Amino acid sequence: MIVDLKEIFKSTIKTLEILYVLENKKPAARILVNEDELNNVMDFLNKNDLSCSVSDFKLKKITGNSNYSDKSVKIDKNSGEKGYFSLYISKIKELTEKAKAYEENDMHLELGLILGYPKCCCEFFVKNFNQDNADLTLDVLENSDGFEFSFYTNTAARHFDIALLNHFPCSFNCKSSIEIAKENLEIIKNYSGKLAGLFENTMKNAVLYTNNGIFILKNFKKINNEITFDNILSTTRNEIYDLLINNKKIEIIDKNNIKINNEEIDNAGLMLFT
């Protein structure tokens, strides 16, 4: 079923959002759909008795060093410029209409709650999100104790179309978020043990998160203040990538301060997910 859904929704993360709604795990979902794919998506939703409200605007994604983008700008729905519609999907029509209204009025707290996110995480989002700060990963890290966490809250892997959460947790230690992620992983296992294994193997790694790319450091080992690793999964190939691949070692100063071959990496965050 997951393979069939991905043919329609084009990404694993979006596919799982719909699956959670179908499984009554999630009261409502919000996904972005390319306007060229809208008719196919609507046909699926109608055939599966899912209610849907469509935004009265389009979103133009602003991409950086990753194919995944947290940041977008609104454009007129009738614009000739290609964009994405926000779809609000639920088994209950009233929820889709409320979700649509909440986003149109920038009521982020109410929108998050109707999508089933923990209140603590919704409040964190409202406090930290703005048009210039749409990716809250480093804010989450700053709000977290230490830099070693459960893999369930590894939202950095979303850049590779892998995630068990569809929201930014208030911290990587958030118990409510971890419980949601555990339940989501069980649903995935029921449909595809192979996909569940891929998720777990990818998310259980170290992550170097920078403004110039996201780097998953595979099969890492931590010894004192050093991290060694075998390979890299990255969103970009740049100077940081070259330093990592040529040294396979990071010196830890603290979670926001690391060195590679004695070269400091600015505006970075280090997270170890196990």
C-alpha positions as CSV (number, residue, x, y, z in Angstrom):
1,M,0.0,0.0,0.0
2,I,2.8,2.4,0.8
3,V,4.3,2.0,-2.7
4,D,0.9,2.7,-4.3
5,L,0.4,5.8,-2.1
6,K,3.8,7.1,-3.0
7,E,2.9,7.0,-6.7
8,I,0.2,9.5,-5.9
9,F,1.8,11.6,-3.2
10,K,5.4,11.6,-4.5
11,S,7.2,11.4,-1.2
12,T,7.4,8.9,1.6
13,I,6.8,11.5,4.3
14,K,3.5,12.7,2.6
15,T,2.5,9.1,2.0
16,L,2.9,8.3,5.7
17,E,0.9,11.4,6.7
18,I,-2.1,10.1,4.7
19,L,-1.6,6.6,6.1
20,Y,-1.7,7.9,9.7
21,V,-5.0,9.6,9.0
22,L,-6.4,6.4,7.4
23,E,-5.3,4.4,10.4
24,N,-7.0,6.9,12.8
25,K,-3.6,7.7,14.3
26,K,-3.8,11.3,13.2
27,P,-6.9,13.5,13.3
28,A,-5.9,15.6,10.3
29,A,-2.9,16.1,8.1
30,R,-1.5,19.1,6.2
31,I,0.5,18.4,3.0
32,L,1.8,20.4,0.1
33,V,0.8,19.2,-3.3
34,N,2.2,20.4,-6.6
35,E,-0.6,22.0,-8.6
36,D,0.1,19.6,-11.5
37,E,-0.6,16.6,-9.2
38,L,-3.7,18.1,-7.5
39,N,-6.3,16.2,-9.6
40,N,-4.7,12.8,-9.0
41,V,-4.5,13.5,-5.2
42,M,-8.1,14.6,-5.1
43,D,-9.3,11.6,-6.9
44,F,-7.6,9.3,-4.4
45,L,-9.0,11.2,-1.4
46,N,-12.6,11.1,-2.8
47,K,-12.3,7.3,-3.5
48,N,-11.1,6.7,0.1
49,D,-13.8,8.9,1.8
50,L,-11.2,11.4,3.0
51,S,-12.4,15.0,3.3
52,C,-10.1,17.7,2.0
53,S,-10.0,21.5,2.0
54,V,-7.6,23.3,-0.4
55,S,-5.8,26.5,0.4
56,D,-6.9,29.7,-1.4
57,F,-3.3,30.4,-2.2
58,K,-0.3,28.6,-3.6
59,L,3.1,28.3,-2.0
60,K,6.4,28.7,-3.8
61,K,9.2,26.7,-2.1
62,I,12.5,28.4,-1.4
63,T,15.2,25.7,-1.5
64,G,18.7,26.0,-0.3
65,N,21.2,23.1,0.3
66,S,18.5,20.4,0.3
67,N,15.6,19.2,-1.9
68,Y,13.5,19.5,1.2
69,S,12.4,23.0,2.1
70,D,10.8,24.3,5.3
71,K,10.5,27.8,3.8
72,S,8.0,29.1,1.3
73,V,6.2,32.2,0.2
74,K,2.5,32.6,-0.6
75,I,1.5,33.5,-4.2
76,D,-1.9,34.0,-5.8
77,K,-3.7,30.7,-6.5
78,N,-4.4,31.9,-10.1
79,S,-0.7,32.9,-10.7
80,G,0.9,31.5,-13.8
81,E,3.9,30.8,-11.6
82,K,3.9,27.1,-10.6
83,G,3.4,26.3,-6.9
84,Y,2.0,24.0,-4.3
85,F,-1.4,24.0,-2.7
86,S,-1.8,23.3,1.0
87,L,-4.2,20.4,1.5
88,Y,-5.9,19.8,4.8
89,I,-7.1,16.2,5.0
90,S,-9.2,14.3,7.6
91,K,-12.0,11.8,7.9
92,I,-13.9,14.7,9.5
93,K,-14.8,17.6,7.2
94,E,-15.1,20.1,10.0
95,L,-11.4,19.5,10.9
96,T,-10.2,20.2,7.3
97,E,-12.2,23.5,7.2
98,K,-10.8,24.6,10.6
99,A,-7.2,23.7,9.6
100,K,-7.6,25.7,6.5
101,A,-8.9,28.7,8.4
102,Y,-6.2,28.5,11.0
103,E,-3.4,28.6,8.5
104,E,-5.0,31.4,6.5
105,N,-5.1,33.5,9.7
106,D,-1.6,32.5,10.9
107,M,-3.1,30.7,13.9
108,H,-0.1,28.3,14.2
109,L,-0.9,27.0,17.7
110,E,-4.5,26.1,16.8
111,L,-3.3,24.5,13.5
112,G,-0.7,22.4,15.3
113,L,-3.2,21.1,17.8
114,I,-5.7,20.1,15.2
115,L,-3.0,18.2,13.4
116,G,-2.3,16.2,16.5
117,Y,0.9,17.8,17.6
118,P,1.8,18.1,21.3
119,K,0.8,21.4,22.9
120,C,4.4,22.0,24.2
121,C,5.7,21.7,20.6
122,C,3.0,23.9,19.2
123,E,3.9,26.6,21.7
124,F,7.6,26.2,20.9
125,F,6.8,26.6,17.2
126,V,4.8,29.8,17.8
127,K,7.6,31.3,19.9
128,N,10.4,30.6,17.4
129,F,8.9,30.5,13.9
130,N,8.9,33.4,11.5
131,Q,9.4,34.0,7.8
132,D,13.2,34.3,8.3
133,N,13.4,31.3,10.7
134,A,11.3,28.5,9.2
135,D,13.8,25.6,9.9
136,L,13.7,25.3,13.7
137,T,16.2,22.4,14.0
138,L,19.0,24.4,15.6
139,D,16.4,26.0,17.9
140,V,15.3,22.6,19.0
141,L,18.9,21.6,19.6
142,E,19.4,24.8,21.7
143,N,16.3,23.9,23.7
144,S,17.5,20.3,24.3
145,D,19.7,19.0,27.1
146,G,23.0,17.7,25.7
147,F,23.4,16.4,22.2
148,E,22.7,12.7,22.5
149,F,19.1,11.7,21.8
150,S,16.7,9.0,20.9
151,F,16.5,8.4,17.2
152,Y,12.7,8.8,17.3
153,T,13.1,12.6,17.3
154,N,15.6,12.8,14.4
155,T,13.8,15.4,12.3
156,A,17.0,16.1,10.4
157,A,16.5,13.0,8.3
158,R,13.4,14.6,6.7
159,H,15.9,16.1,4.2
160,F,16.2,12.6,2.9
161,D,12.5,11.9,2.9
162,I,12.7,10.0,6.2
163,A,10.9,11.1,9.4
164,L,8.7,9.7,12.2
165,L,7.5,13.2,13.2
166,N,5.8,15.8,11.1
167,H,6.4,18.6,13.5
168,F,9.4,20.2,15.2
169,P,9.6,18.8,18.7
170,C,10.1,21.4,21.5
171,S,13.2,19.5,22.3
172,F,14.8,16.3,21.1
173,N,14.0,14.9,24.5
174,C,10.3,15.6,24.2
175,K,8.5,12.6,25.7
176,S,5.2,13.3,23.9
177,S,7.0,13.5,20.5
178,I,8.9,10.3,21.2
179,E,5.6,8.5,21.9
180,I,4.1,9.7,18.7
181,A,7.1,8.6,16.8
182,K,7.1,5.1,18.4
183,E,3.4,4.7,17.4
184,N,4.1,5.9,13.9
185,L,7.0,3.4,13.5
186,E,4.7,0.6,14.5
187,I,2.2,1.5,11.8
188,I,5.1,1.6,9.2
189,K,6.2,-1.9,10.4
190,N,2.7,-3.2,9.9
191,Y,2.9,-2.3,6.3
192,S,6.6,-2.6,5.4
193,G,9.2,-4.1,7.7
194,K,11.8,-3.1,5.0
195,L,10.8,0.6,5.1
196,A,10.8,0.6,8.9
197,G,14.3,-0.9,8.9
198,L,15.5,1.7,6.5
199,F,14.0,4.5,8.7
200,E,15.7,3.1,11.8
201,N,19.1,2.5,10.2
202,T,19.1,6.0,8.7
203,M,17.9,7.8,11.8
204,K,20.3,6.1,14.2
205,N,23.3,8.2,13.2
206,A,25.1,11.3,14.0
207,V,24.0,14.5,12.3
208,L,26.0,17.6,11.5
209,Y,23.5,20.3,10.8
210,T,24.7,23.5,9.2
211,N,23.5,26.5,7.1
212,N,25.6,25.0,4.3
213,G,24.2,21.5,4.3
214,I,23.0,18.6,6.4
215,F,25.3,15.7,6.9
216,I,24.3,12.3,8.3
217,L,27.5,10.6,9.7
218,K,26.9,6.9,9.4
219,N,28.1,4.2,11.8
220,F,29.5,6.8,14.2
221,K,31.5,6.1,17.3
222,K,32.1,8.6,20.1
223,I,35.3,8.4,22.1
224,N,35.8,11.2,24.6
225,N,35.5,14.4,22.6
226,E,35.8,12.8,19.1
227,I,33.4,11.4,16.7
228,T,34.5,8.9,14.0
229,F,32.3,7.6,11.2
230,D,32.4,5.4,8.1
231,N,30.4,7.3,5.5
232,I,28.3,10.3,4.8
233,L,24.8,11.0,3.6
234,S,24.6,14.6,2.6
235,T,22.3,17.2,1.0
236,T,25.2,18.9,-0.8
237,R,28.9,18.5,-1.8
238,N,30.9,21.4,-0.6
239,E,34.0,22.3,1.5
240,I,32.4,20.8,4.7
241,Y,31.6,17.6,2.8
242,D,35.2,17.4,1.6
243,L,36.6,18.0,5.1
244,L,34.3,15.2,6.5
245,I,35.0,12.7,3.8
246,N,38.8,13.2,3.9
247,N,39.1,13.1,7.7
248,K,36.2,10.9,8.9
249,K,36.6,12.5,12.3
250,I,35.1,15.4,14.2
251,E,36.4,17.1,17.4
252,I,33.6,18.1,19.7
253,I,33.9,21.4,21.6
254,D,30.2,21.5,22.4
255,K,27.0,20.8,20.5
256,N,27.3,24.1,18.6
257,N,31.0,24.2,18.2
258,I,33.0,21.5,16.4
259,K,36.3,21.3,14.5
260,I,37.2,19.2,11.5
261,N,41.0,18.9,10.9
262,N,41.4,21.9,13.3
263,E,39.0,24.0,11.2
264,E,36.1,25.4,13.1
265,I,32.6,25.0,11.5
266,D,30.4,28.0,12.1
267,N,26.6,28.1,12.7
268,A,26.5,24.3,13.1
269,G,24.8,21.8,15.4
270,L,25.9,18.3,16.3
271,M,23.3,15.7,17.3
272,L,24.0,12.0,18.1
273,F,20.9,9.8,17.6
274,T,20.8,6.3,18.9
